[in-house]
Amino acid sequence: MFRIFFALIILLNSLSAHPVIFKNGKVFWITQNSSFNDMRFGVSKTNSWLIGGRLLEDRKSNETFALVNNNYLAKRWNSRNSQANLYLLSSVGLNTRNSKSMGTIGIHGDWENRRFMVMQMIEYFSYNSALVSNTRLAYSPYKVDYSKTSTWLIAHYRIEYSDNQYSYMFFPVIRLFKKNYLFEIGYNGNDSFLSFMTHF
């Protein structure tokens, strides 16, 4: 059912990928890669704290987790032409099959201006003791105002450490961003990556 719902959202629709938005703002986002389907909905209670729900499906083990998700903006640096952020991330909940508890904890850092972006996120998953690192370097070939579609070319590198083994994955990703809608698609010849995000 989760896969059907995911497909419907992608067909019906396609924010910057910051995990906290303006106070009382709501955000909905879906990400799919070869390891996970990850669907989230959140509300920013303040301009530095977002709380919401998360449905996480491990595509390898075929396990699904229902989680309460927290994102906290620990620090923001603003300059005239750029911005940097540091976020603390956490989730806690249950395995939908056997009600065993599961949690995640992570950290997200980014820096960006209107042409370049660097992002690093590290997240730990308790149910399989996996440590996942996602690194991004991005470039926008042209500047546009808020009303037009912004295009970003992204190099996305993912490392997962679990069961004393490393797995590596690289995705070239294209991001399209207009007003409060963001859509990303990537493919490396073997695996695909999709992401959709909106805030309101």
LINZI-V975494 format. One record per backbone hydrogen bond with DSSP energy under -0.5 kcal/mol. NH is the residue of the N-H (numbers start at 1). CO is the residue of the C=O. E is the energy in kcal/mol with one decimal. If there is no record, write none. Layout:
NH | CO | E
NH | CO | E
This chain:
5 | 1 | -2.7
6 | 2 | -2.5
7 | 3 | -2.4
8 | 4 | -2.3
9 | 5 | -2.2
10 | 6 | -2.2
11 | 7 | -2.2
12 | 8 | -2.5
13 | 9 | -2.3
18 | 16 | -1.0
24 | 44 | -3.6
25 | 22 | -2.3
27 | 42 | -2.5
28 | 198 | -2.7
29 | 40 | -2.2
30 | 196 | -2.5
31 | 38 | -2.5
32 | 194 | -2.9
33 | 36 | -2.5
37 | 57 | -2.1
38 | 31 | -2.9
39 | 55 | -2.4
40 | 29 | -2.8
41 | 53 | -2.2
42 | 27 | -2.6
43 | 51 | -2.7
44 | 25 | -2.7
45 | 43 | -0.9
45 | 49 | -1.4
46 | 49 | -1.5
49 | 46 | -0.5
50 | 71 | -2.9
51 | 43 | -2.2
52 | 69 | -2.2
53 | 41 | -2.1
54 | 67 | -2.4
55 | 39 | -3.0
56 | 54 | -0.6
56 | 65 | -2.5
57 | 37 | -3.1
57 | 55 | -0.5
58 | 56 | -0.5
58 | 63 | -3.1
59 | 35 | -2.7
59 | 57 | -0.8
60 | 35 | -0.7
62 | 58 | -1.5
63 | 58 | -0.9
65 | 56 | -2.9
66 | 94 | -2.4
67 | 54 | -3.1
67 | 65 | -0.6
68 | 92 | -3.0
69 | 52 | -3.2
69 | 67 | -0.5
70 | 90 | -3.3
71 | 50 | -2.6
72 | 88 | -2.7
73 | 48 | -3.2
74 | 72 | -1.0
74 | 86 | -2.0
75 | 86 | -1.6
77 | 84 | -2.8
78 | 76 | -0.5
79 | 82 | -2.5
83 | 112 | -2.3
84 | 77 | -2.5
85 | 110 | -2.3
86 | 75 | -2.3
87 | 108 | -3.3
88 | 72 | -2.8
89 | 106 | -2.7
90 | 70 | -2.3
91 | 104 | -2.1
92 | 68 | -1.9
93 | 102 | -2.7
94 | 66 | -2.1
95 | 100 | -2.6
96 | 64 | -2.8
99 | 95 | -2.3
102 | 93 | -2.5
104 | 91 | -2.5
105 | 124 | -1.6
106 | 89 | -2.7
107 | 122 | -2.2
108 | 87 | -2.2
109 | 120 | -2.9
110 | 85 | -2.0
111 | 118 | -2.4
112 | 83 | -2.4
113 | 116 | -2.4
117 | 138 | -1.7
118 | 111 | -2.7
119 | 136 | -2.3
120 | 109 | -2.7
121 | 134 | -2.5
122 | 107 | -2.4
123 | 132 | -2.6
124 | 105 | -3.1
125 | 130 | -2.7
126 | 103 | -2.8
126 | 124 | -0.5
129 | 125 | -0.7
130 | 125 | -1.2
131 | 161 | -2.4
132 | 123 | -3.0
132 | 130 | -0.5
133 | 159 | -3.1
134 | 121 | -3.0
135 | 157 | -2.7
136 | 119 | -2.7
137 | 155 | -1.8
138 | 117 | -2.7
139 | 153 | -2.1
140 | 115 | -2.6
141 | 139 | -0.6
148 | 145 | -1.6
150 | 177 | -3.4
152 | 175 | -2.4
153 | 139 | -3.1
154 | 152 | -0.6
154 | 173 | -3.2
155 | 137 | -3.0
156 | 154 | -0.6
156 | 171 | -2.8
157 | 135 | -2.8
157 | 155 | -0.5
158 | 169 | -3.4
159 | 133 | -2.5
160 | 167 | -2.5
161 | 131 | -2.8
162 | 160 | -0.5
162 | 165 | -2.5
165 | 162 | -1.5
167 | 160 | -2.1
169 | 158 | -2.1
171 | 156 | -3.1
173 | 154 | -3.0
173 | 171 | -0.5
174 | 185 | -2.6
175 | 152 | -2.6
176 | 183 | -3.0
177 | 150 | -2.4
178 | 181 | -2.5
179 | 146 | -1.0
181 | 178 | -2.4
182 | 197 | -2.5
183 | 176 | -2.6
184 | 195 | -2.9
185 | 174 | -1.9
186 | 193 | -2.8
187 | 172 | -1.2
188 | 191 | -2.1
193 | 186 | -2.5
194 | 32 | -2.5
195 | 184 | -2.1
196 | 30 | -2.5
197 | 182 | -2.4
198 | 28 | -2.3
199 | 180 | -1.2
200 | 26 | -2.6
